C-alpha cells in the first residue's frame, strides 16, 4: 500500500506565489491546500489537519506572526510545523519569527529545490524517535510514541524542533555539544540553518521546561558551558 503523501498548507495572499508553490510541491509528491489569509488558514488547519504550514509573514489583516501565536496557544495545533516565507531577510526578523514559534525561515526569493529540502528535513524531524521508549530524568519525562513531554507529571506544550532537541539531549546526557555539532545531530548536515538559531531554540526549550506546576522547574537541566556550547545534566 502506498504511503499517504504529506499535506502542505500554503498561506500567501498572492495567488501567483501560491500557484508556483503548489506546482513545485505537487511535482515532488506532496498534497497541497491553499489559503489567502490567516483566517482561512486557521480554518483549513482545523478542518484539513495539514502536516506542515508554509506561512507568509506579511498579509492583509492578521499577519503570519499573529497566526503562529494563535497556533502555539492552542494545544491541538502547538506542535504543527511552520516554515515562514517572507521578504524580510534581516537577522532580527529571522530571530523574531523563530521566537514566536516558527520552526524554520526562508527569505524570498528562494529556489523551489531549497524549499523542498527544508520541508523534507522538517518533516523528518517531526517524525523523529516515534518508536523509542519514554525517557525520564527527575521530574522530566519525554514520550516519543505520543510525542508528549511532562514536567512534574503535567503535560507541557512543545514544538517539534524543541522536542527533537530535548530528545537528543536526553539520549546524550552529561556531554557538551557546540552549536555546530547540535546542528549536525539535530537538524542534519544538509539543512540551511544559522548557528545562532540554536540559541533561540535553547531559550524556547528552557521556557517549556520551566515550572508547569508552579513548583517543578526542569529548565536547569539545559546548561550553558561558557565558550563550549550546551550540556544536558540532571545534576
BAZA-758742 format. One record per residue: x, y, z of N, C-alpha, C in turn. Coordinates in steps of 0.05 Angstrom, whole numbers, plus 32768, in hexadecimal, padded with zeros to 4 digits. Layout:
N
REC, n.east, n.north, n.up, ca.east, ca.north, ca.up, c.east, c.north, c.up
REC, X, Y, Z, X, Y, Z, X, Y, Z
...
***
This chain:
235
REC, n.east, n.north, n.up, ca.east, ca.north, ca.up, c.east, c.north, c.up
REC, 8011, 7FE8, 8000, 8000, 8000, 8000, 8012, 8019, 8000
REC, 800C, 802C, 7FEF, 801C, 8044, 7FED, 8018, 8055, 8006
REC, 802E, 8062, 800E, 802D, 8074, 8025, 801F, 808E, 801D
REC, 800E, 8097, 802F, 7FFF, 80B0, 802A, 8013, 80C8, 8029
REC, 8011, 80D9, 8014, 8023, 80EF, 8012, 801E, 8104, 8028
REC, 8033, 8112, 8030, 802F, 8127, 8043, 801F, 813E, 8037
REC, 800E, 814A, 8047, 7FFD, 8160, 803E, 8009, 817A, 8048
REC, 800D, 818D, 8035, 8019, 81A7, 803B, 8004, 81BC, 8037
REC, 8000, 81CD, 804B, 7FEE, 81E4, 8049, 7FFF, 81FC, 8041
REC, 7FF9, 8208, 802A, 8006, 8220, 801F, 7FF6, 8238, 8026
REC, 8001, 824A, 8036, 7FF3, 8262, 803E, 8001, 827B, 8033
REC, 7FF5, 8288, 8020, 8001, 82A0, 8014, 7FEA, 82AF, 8006
REC, 7FEB, 82CA, 8008, 7FD5, 82DA, 7FFD, 7FD8, 82DE, 7FDF
REC, 7FEF, 82D6, 7FD3, 7FF4, 82D9, 7FB7, 7FEF, 82BF, 7FA8
REC, 7FDB, 82BF, 7F96, 7FD3, 82A7, 7F88, 7FEA, 829B, 7F77
REC, 7FFA, 82AB, 7F69, 800F, 829F, 7F59, 8024, 8290, 7F6A
REC, 8029, 829B, 7F82, 803C, 828D, 7F93, 8031, 8272, 7F9D
REC, 8018, 8272, 7FA4, 800B, 8259, 7FAD, 800C, 8244, 7F97
REC, 8006, 824D, 7F7E, 8005, 823B, 7F68, 8021, 8230, 7F62
REC, 8035, 8241, 7F63, 8051, 8239, 7F5F, 8059, 8224, 7F73
REC, 8053, 822A, 7F8C, 805A, 8217, 7FA2, 804B, 81FC, 7F9F
REC, 8031, 81FE, 7F98, 8022, 81E5, 7F95, 802E, 81D4, 7F7E
REC, 8035, 81E0, 7F68, 8040, 81D1, 7F52, 805B, 81C4, 7F5A
REC, 806B, 81D3, 7F68, 8086, 81C9, 7F70, 8083, 81B2, 7F83
REC, 8070, 81B4, 7F96, 806D, 81A0, 7FAB, 805F, 8187, 7FA0
REC, 804A, 818B, 7F90, 803C, 8174, 7F85, 804E, 8164, 7F72
REC, 8061, 8171, 7F65, 8073, 8163, 7F54, 8086, 8151, 7F64
REC, 8088, 8157, 7F7E, 8099, 8146, 7F8F, 8089, 8133, 7FA0
REC, 806F, 8131, 7F9A, 805F, 811C, 7FA7, 804F, 8126, 7FBF
REC, 8050, 8140, 7FC6, 8040, 814A, 7FDC, 8024, 814F, 7FD4
REC, 8011, 814D, 7FE7, 7FF6, 8157, 7FE3, 7FF5, 8173, 7FEE
REC, 7FE6, 8185, 7FE0, 7FE6, 81A1, 7FE8, 7FCA, 81AC, 7FEC
REC, 7FC6, 81BD, 7FFF, 7FAE, 81CD, 8002, 7FB7, 81EA, 8005
REC, 7FA5, 81FD, 7FFF, 7FAD, 8219, 7FFF, 7F9A, 822A, 8010
REC, 7FA5, 8240, 8019, 7F96, 8255, 8027, 7FA2, 8270, 8021
REC, 7F90, 8284, 801C, 7F9A, 829E, 8014, 7F9D, 82B1, 802C
REC, 7F95, 82A9, 8044, 7F98, 82BA, 805B, 7F98, 82A8, 8074
REC, 7F9E, 82B5, 808B, 7FA2, 82A6, 80A4, 7F87, 829A, 80AE
REC, 7F71, 82A7, 80AA, 7F57, 829D, 80B3, 7F51, 8283, 80A4
REC, 7F54, 8283, 8089, 7F4E, 826B, 807A, 7F63, 8255, 8080
REC, 7F7B, 825E, 8085, 7F90, 824B, 808C, 7F89, 823C, 80A6
REC, 7F80, 824B, 80BA, 7F79, 823D, 80D3, 7F62, 822A, 80CF
REC, 7F4F, 8231, 80BF, 7F38, 821F, 80BA, 7F42, 8206, 80AC
REC, 7F54, 8209, 8099, 7F5F, 81F2, 808A, 7F6F, 81E0, 809D
REC, 7F7E, 81EC, 80B0, 7F8D, 81DC, 80C3, 7F7A, 81CB, 80D4
REC, 7F64, 81D7, 80DD, 7F51, 81C9, 80EE, 7F43, 81B3, 80DE
REC, 7F3B, 81B9, 80C5, 7F2B, 81A7, 80B5, 7F3C, 8191, 80A6
REC, 7F54, 8199, 809D, 7F63, 8187, 808C, 7F7B, 817A, 809A
REC, 7F83, 8184, 80B1, 7F9A, 8179, 80C0, 7FB3, 8175, 80AE
REC, 7FBE, 818A, 80A3, 7FD6, 8187, 8092, 7FEE, 817E, 80A3
REC, 8002, 8173, 8095, 801A, 816A, 80A3, 802E, 8180, 80A7
REC, 802C, 8196, 8097, 803F, 81AC, 8099, 8032, 81C4, 808D
REC, 803A, 81DC, 8097, 802F, 81F5, 808C, 8046, 8206, 8081
REC, 8043, 8210, 8068, 8054, 8224, 805D, 8045, 823E, 8060
REC, 8050, 8251, 8070, 8041, 8268, 8078, 804F, 8282, 8071
REC, 8041, 8293, 8062, 804C, 82AD, 805B, 804B, 82BF, 8074
REC, 805F, 82CF, 8077, 8060, 82E2, 808E, 804C, 82F8, 808B
REC, 804E, 8306, 8075, 803D, 831E, 8070, 8025, 8318, 8060
REC, 800D, 831B, 806D, 7FF4, 8316, 8060, 7FE0, 832B, 8069
REC, 7FCC, 8331, 8059, 7FB7, 8344, 8062, 7FA8, 8339, 807A
REC, 7FA1, 834B, 808C, 7F93, 8341, 80A4, 7FA7, 8335, 80B8
REC, 7FA1, 831D, 80C0, 7FB2, 830F, 80D4, 7FCC, 8306, 80C7
REC, 7FE2, 830D, 80D3, 7FFC, 8305, 80C7, 8003, 82E8, 80CD
REC, 8017, 82DE, 80BF, 8020, 82C3, 80C3, 802A, 82BF, 80E0
REC, 8037, 82D4, 80EB, 8041, 82D2, 8106, 802A, 82CF, 811A
REC, 8015, 82DE, 8116, 7FFE, 82DB, 8128, 7FF1, 82C0, 8126
REC, 7FF0, 82B5, 810D, 7FE5, 829A, 810A, 7FF6, 8285, 8119
REC, 8010, 8288, 8117, 8022, 8275, 8126, 801C, 8276, 8144
REC, 801A, 828F, 814E, 8014, 8292, 816B, 7FFA, 8283, 8172
REC, 7FE6, 8286, 8161, 7FCC, 8279, 8167, 7FD0, 825A, 8166
REC, 7FDE, 8250, 8153, 7FE2, 8233, 8151, 7FF1, 8229, 8169
REC, 8005, 8237, 8173, 8015, 822E, 8189, 8006, 822F, 81A3
REC, 7FF2, 8240, 81A5, 7FE1, 8242, 81BE, 7FCE, 822B, 81C0
REC, 7FC8, 821E, 81A9, 7FB4, 8208, 81A9, 7FC3, 81ED, 81AA
REC, 7FBD, 81DD, 81BE, 7FCA, 81C4, 81C1, 7FC7, 81B2, 81A9
REC, 7FB1, 81B4, 819B, 7FAB, 81A3, 8184, 7FBD, 81AA, 816C
REC, 7FC7, 81C2, 816B, 7FD7, 81CB, 8154, 7FF3, 81D4, 815B
REC, 7FFA, 81D2, 8175, 8014, 81DC, 817E, 802C, 81CE, 8171
REC, 8028, 81B4, 816A, 803E, 81A5, 815E, 803F, 81A5, 8140
REC, 802D, 81B4, 8133, 802C, 81B5, 8116, 8045, 81C3, 810B
REC, 8055, 81B6, 80FA, 806D, 81C3, 80EF, 8066, 81DA, 80DC
REC, 8075, 81F0, 80DF, 8070, 8208, 80D0, 808B, 8213, 80C4
REC, 808B, 8218, 80AA, 80A1, 8225, 809D, 8097, 8241, 8094
REC, 80A5, 8256, 809D, 809E, 8271, 8095, 80A9, 8277, 8079
REC, 8099, 8283, 8068, 80A1, 828D, 804E, 809F, 82AB, 804E
REC, 80B4, 82B9, 8049, 80B3, 82D6, 804B, 80C9, 82E4, 803C
REC, 80C4, 82FD, 8035, 80D9, 830E, 8028, 80EB, 831A, 803D
REC, 80E4, 8317, 8056, 80F4, 8322, 806C, 810C, 8310, 8070
REC, 8123, 8319, 806A, 813B, 8308, 806C, 814E, 8311, 8082
REC, 8148, 8327, 8090, 815A, 8330, 80A5, 815A, 831C, 80BC
REC, 8172, 831A, 80C9, 8175, 8305, 80DD, 8162, 8309, 80F4
REC, 815C, 8322, 80FD, 814A, 8326, 8113, 812E, 831C, 810D
REC, 8125, 831F, 80F4, 810B, 8315, 80EC, 810A, 82F6, 80EC
REC, 8121, 82EA, 80E4, 8122, 82CD, 80E6, 811F, 82C3, 8102
REC, 812E, 82D0, 8114, 812D, 82C8, 8130, 8111, 82CD, 813B
REC, 8104, 82E3, 8134, 80E9, 82E8, 813D, 80D6, 82D2, 8134
REC, 80D8, 82CA, 811B, 80C7, 82B5, 8111, 80CB, 829B, 811F
REC, 80E3, 8294, 8125, 80E9, 827C, 8134, 80E0, 827E, 8151
REC, 80E3, 8296, 815D, 80DB, 8299, 8178, 80BD, 8295, 817D
REC, 80AD, 829D, 816A, 8090, 829A, 816E, 8086, 827E, 8168
REC, 8098, 826D, 815C, 8090, 8251, 8158, 8095, 8245, 813D
REC, 809F, 8254, 812A, 80A5, 8248, 8110, 80BC, 8234, 8113
REC, 80BB, 821F, 8103, 80D0, 820A, 8105, 80E6, 820E, 80F1
REC, 80E1, 821E, 80DC, 80F5, 8225, 80C8, 80ED, 823E, 80BB
REC, 80FF, 8249, 80AB, 80FB, 8264, 80A0, 8109, 8264, 8085
REC, 80FB, 826D, 8070, 8108, 826F, 8056, 8100, 8289, 8049
REC, 8114, 8298, 8040, 810E, 82B3, 8035, 810A, 82B2, 8017
REC, 80F7, 82C2, 800D, 80F2, 82C5, 7FF0, 8107, 82D7, 7FE4
REC, 8110, 82D2, 7FCC, 8109, 82BB, 7FBB, 8119, 82A2, 7FC4
REC, 810E, 828B, 7FBF, 811B, 8272, 7FC7, 8117, 825E, 7FB0
REC, 8127, 824A, 7FB0, 8124, 8235, 7F9B, 8111, 821F, 7FA5
REC, 8100, 8215, 7F94, 80EE, 81FF, 7F9C, 80FE, 81E7, 7FA6
REC, 8116, 81E2, 7F9B, 8126, 81CC, 7FA4, 812E, 81CF, 7FC2
REC, 8136, 81E8, 7FC9, 813D, 81EC, 7FE5, 8124, 81E9, 7FF7
REC, 810D, 81F4, 7FEE, 80F5, 81F2, 7FFE, 80EE, 81D4, 8003
REC, 80EE, 81C4, 7FEE, 80E8, 81A8, 7FF1, 80FB, 819A, 8005
REC, 8115, 81A1, 8003, 8128, 8195, 8015, 8122, 819D, 8032
REC, 811A, 81B5, 8037, 8113, 81BE, 8052, 80FA, 81B0, 805C
REC, 80E6, 81AD, 804A, 80CD, 81A0, 8052, 80D3, 8183, 805A
REC, 80E2, 8175, 8049, 80E9, 8159, 804F, 80F8, 8156, 8069
REC, 810B, 8169, 806E, 811A, 8168, 8087, 8108, 816C, 809F
REC, 80F6, 817F, 809D, 80E5, 8185, 80B4, 80D1, 816E, 80B9
REC, 80C7, 8162, 80A4, 80B5, 814B, 80A7, 80C4, 8133, 80B4
REC, 80DD, 8130, 80AC, 80ED, 811A, 80B9, 80F0, 8120, 80D6
REC, 80F6, 8139, 80DE, 80FA, 813F, 80F9, 80E0, 813C, 8109
REC, 80C9, 8142, 80FD, 80B0, 8140, 810B, 80AA, 8123, 8111
REC, 80B2, 8110, 80FF, 80AC, 80F4, 8103, 80C2, 80E6, 8114
REC, 80D5, 80F5, 811E, 80ED, 80E9, 812B, 80E5, 80D9, 8144
REC, 80F1, 80C1, 8146, 80F0, 80B2, 815F, 80D5, 80A6, 8166
REC, 80C4, 80A0, 8153, 80A9, 8097, 815A, 80A9, 807C, 8167
REC, 80BD, 806B, 8163, 80BC, 8050, 816E, 80CD, 804D, 8188
REC, 80D9, 8062, 8192, 80E9, 8061, 81AA, 80D8, 805F, 81C3
REC, 80E5, 8054, 81D8, 80D7, 8053, 81F2, 80D9, 806F, 81FF
REC, 80C8, 8073, 8213, 80C7, 808C, 8221, 80E2, 8090, 8230
REC, 80EA, 80AA, 8231, 8103, 80B1, 823F, 80FB, 80C1, 8258
REC, 8109, 80BC, 826E, 8102, 80CA, 8287, 811B, 80D4, 8295
REC, 811B, 80ED, 829D, 8130, 80F8, 82AD, 8123, 8109, 82C3
REC, 8124, 8100, 82DC, 8117, 810F, 82F1, 80F9, 8112, 82EC
REC, 80F0, 812B, 82EC, 80D4, 8131, 82E7, 80CD, 8135, 82CA
REC, 80E0, 812F, 82B8, 80DD, 8133, 829C, 80D9, 8118, 828E
REC, 80C4, 8116, 827D, 80BF, 80FE, 826E, 80B9, 8105, 8251
REC, 80C6, 80F7, 823F, 80C1, 80FB, 8222, 80B7, 80E0, 8217
REC, 80A0, 80E1, 820A, 8094, 80C8, 81FE, 8094, 80CC, 81DF
REC, 80A7, 80BF, 81D1, 80A8, 80C3, 81B4, 8091, 80B7, 81A5
REC, 8084, 80A2, 81B0, 806E, 8096, 81A2, 8056, 80A9, 81A0
REC, 804F, 80B6, 81B7, 8038, 80C8, 81B7, 8041, 80E5, 81B0
REC, 805C, 80E9, 81AE, 8067, 8104, 81A9, 805F, 8117, 81BE
REC, 8061, 810F, 81D8, 805A, 811F, 81EE, 8071, 8122, 8202
REC, 8071, 8139, 8210, 8085, 813E, 8224, 8076, 8146, 823E
REC, 807F, 813B, 8254, 8072, 8141, 826E, 8087, 814C, 8282
REC, 807F, 8161, 8290, 8090, 816D, 82A5, 8080, 816B, 82BF
REC, 808B, 815D, 82D3, 807D, 8159, 82EC, 8062, 814C, 82E8
REC, 8060, 813A, 82D4, 8047, 812C, 82D0, 8033, 813B, 82BF
REC, 8039, 8154, 82B8, 8026, 8164, 82A8, 8031, 8166, 828B
REC, 801F, 8162, 8278, 8027, 8164, 825C, 802C, 8181, 8255
REC, 8041, 8186, 8245, 8048, 81A1, 823C, 8048, 81A1, 821E
REC, 8041, 81B9, 8213, 8041, 81BC, 81F6, 805D, 81C0, 81EB
REC, 8064, 81B1, 81D6, 807F, 81B3, 81CB, 807E, 81B0, 81AD
REC, 808D, 81C1, 819F, 808E, 81C0, 8182, 80A0, 81A9, 8178
REC, 809E, 81A1, 815F, 80AC, 818A, 8154, 80CB, 818E, 8156
REC, 80D5, 81A6, 8151, 80F2, 81AA, 8152, 80FC, 81A7, 816E
REC, 80EE, 81B4, 8182, 80F6, 81B2, 819E, 80F4, 8195, 81A7
REC, 80DF, 8186, 819E, 80DC, 816A, 81A5, 80F5, 815A, 819C
REC, 80FD, 815E, 8183, 8113, 814F, 8179, 812D, 8157, 8187
REC, 8131, 8170, 818D, 8148, 8179, 819C, 8149, 816D, 81B8
REC, 8132, 816D, 81C6, 8131, 8161, 81E0, 8136, 8143, 81DF
REC, 812B, 8136, 81CB, 812F, 8119, 81C7, 814C, 8113, 81C4
REC, 815A, 8123, 81B4, 8177, 811E, 81B0, 8186, 8122, 81CA
REC, 8180, 8138, 81D8, 818E, 813E, 81F1, 818A, 8127, 8205
REC, 8171, 811D, 8208, 816B, 8108, 821B, 8178, 80EE, 8214
REC, 817D, 80E9, 81FB, 818B, 80D1, 81F2, 81A9, 80D4, 81F6
REC, 81B3, 80ED, 81F9, 81D0, 80F1, 81FC, 81D6, 8104, 8214
REC, 81CE, 80FC, 822C, 81D3, 810D, 8243, 81F1, 810F, 824A
REC, 81F7, 8125, 8258, 8211, 812B, 8263, 8227, 8130, 824E
REC, 8220, 8132, 8234, 8233, 8138, 821F, 822F, 8155, 8216
REC, 8244, 8162, 8210, 8243, 817E, 8206, 8243, 817D, 81E7
REC, 8230, 818C, 81DB, 822E, 818E, 81BE, 822F, 81AB, 81B6
REC, 8240, 81B2, 81A3, 8240, 81CD, 8199, 822A, 81D1, 8185
REC, 8225, 81E9, 817C, 820F, 81EF, 816B, 8210, 81DF, 8150
REC, 8229, 81DE, 8145, 822C, 81CF, 812C, 8225, 81B2, 812F
REC, 822D, 81A6, 8145, 8226, 8189, 814A, 8208, 8185, 814D
REC, 81FB, 8198, 815B, 81DE, 8195, 815E, 81D0, 8198, 8144
REC, 81D9, 81AB, 8133, 81CE, 81AD, 8118, 81D0, 8193, 8108
REC, 81E7, 8187, 8109, 81EB, 816E, 80FB, 81DA, 8157, 8106
REC, 81D9, 8155, 8120, 81CB, 813F, 812D, 81AD, 8141, 812E
REC, 81A3, 815A, 8132, 8186, 815E, 8135, 8179, 8167, 811C
REC, 8186, 8179, 810D, 817A, 8183, 80F4, 8183, 8173, 80DB
REC, 819B, 8169, 80DC, 81A6, 815B, 80C5, 81B9, 816C, 80B5
REC, 81CD, 8160, 80A9, 81E2, 8170, 809C, 81D9, 817E, 8082
REC, 81C2, 8176, 8077, 81BA, 8182, 805E, 81A5, 8198, 8061
REC, 81A0, 81A1, 807A, 818C, 81B6, 807F, 819A, 81D1, 8082
REC, 818E, 81E5, 8076, 819A, 8200, 8076, 8190, 8210, 808E
REC, 819E, 820C, 80A5, 8196, 8219, 80BE, 81AF, 8228, 80C9
REC, 81AB, 8240, 80D2, 81C1, 824F, 80DE, 81C5, 8245, 80FB
REC, 81DE, 8246, 8104, 81E5, 823B, 811E, 81D6, 824B, 8134
REC, 81D2, 8265, 8130, 81C4, 8275, 8144, 81A7, 826A, 8149
REC, 819C, 825D, 8135, 8182, 8251, 8138, 8181, 823E, 8150
REC, 8197, 8230, 8156, 8198, 821E, 816C, 8191, 822D, 8186
REC, 819B, 8245, 818A, 8196, 8254, 81A2, 8178, 825A, 81A6
REC, 816A, 8260, 818F, 814E, 8265, 8190, 813F, 824C, 819A
REC, 8145, 8235, 818F, 8137, 821D, 8197, 813E, 8214, 81B3
REC, 8157, 8219, 81BC, 815E, 8214, 81D8, 814D, 8224, 81EA
REC, 814A, 823E, 81E4, 8139, 824F, 81F5, 811C, 8245, 81F6
REC, 8112, 823E, 81DF, 80F6, 8233, 81DE, 80F4, 821A, 81ED
REC, 8108, 8208, 81EB, 8107, 81EF, 81FA, 8108, 81F4, 8218
REC, 8119, 8205, 8221, 811A, 820B, 823E, 80FF, 8216, 8248
REC, 80F3, 8227, 8237, 80D9, 8232, 823F, 80C4, 821C, 8242
REC, 80C5, 8209, 8230, 80B2, 81F2, 8231, 80B6, 81E2, 824B
REC, 80CF, 81DF, 8253, 80D6, 81CF, 826A, 80D3, 81DD, 8285
REC, 80CD, 81F6, 8284, 80C9, 8205, 829E, 80AF, 81FC, 82AB
REC, 80AE, 8202, 82C5, 8099, 81F8, 82D7, 807D, 81F7, 82CB
REC, 8075, 81E0, 82C1, 805A, 81DD, 82B7, 8046, 81DD, 82CE
REC, 804E, 81D2, 82E5, 803C, 81D0, 82FC, 8040, 81E8, 830F
REC, 8053, 81F9, 8309, 8059, 820F, 831B, 806E, 8207, 8330
REC, 8076, 81EE, 8330, 8089, 81E3, 8344, 80A1, 81D7, 8336
REC, 809C, 81C6, 8323, 80B2, 81B7, 8315, 80BE, 81C8, 82FF
REC, 80D8, 81C9, 82FD, 80E6, 81D8, 82E8, 80FC, 81C7, 82DD
REC, 80F9, 81BD, 82C4, 810E, 81AC, 82B8, 811F, 81BB, 82A4
REC, 811B, 81D6, 82A2, 812A, 81E5, 828E, 8148, 81E5, 8295
REC, 814F, 81E0, 82AE, 816B, 81E0, 82B6, 817A, 81C8, 82AB
REC, 816B, 81B4, 82A1, 8178, 819C, 8294, 8188, 81A5, 827B
REC, 817F, 81BA, 826E, 818C, 81C3, 8256, 81A1, 81D8, 825F
REC, 81BA, 81D0, 825F, 81CF, 81E1, 826A, 81E1, 81ED, 8255
REC, 81E7, 8206, 8258, 81FA, 8214, 8246, 8217, 8210, 8250
REC, 8228, 8206, 823F, 8244, 8202, 8246, 8253, 8219, 8237
REC, 825B, 822D, 8246, 8267, 8245, 823B, 827E, 823E, 8228
REC, 827D, 8248, 8210, 8292, 8245, 81FD, 8292, 822A, 81EF
REC, 827F, 8218, 81F6, 827F, 81FD, 81EB, 8264, 81F6, 81DE
REC, 824E, 81FC, 81EB, 8234, 81F4, 81DF, 8220, 81EE, 81F5
REC, 8212, 81D8, 81F2, 81FC, 81D1, 8204, 81FF, 81B4, 820D
REC, 81F4, 81AF, 8225, 81F5, 8194, 8231, 81DA, 818F, 823F
REC, 81D0, 8176, 823D, 81B9, 816D, 824C, 81C3, 815E, 8265
REC, 81BB, 8167, 827C, 81C4, 815A, 8295, 81AE, 815D, 82AA
REC, 81A8, 8148, 82B7, 8194, 8148, 82CD, 81A1, 814D, 82E8
REC, 81BB, 8153, 82E8, 81C9, 8157, 8301, 81D5, 8173, 8302
***
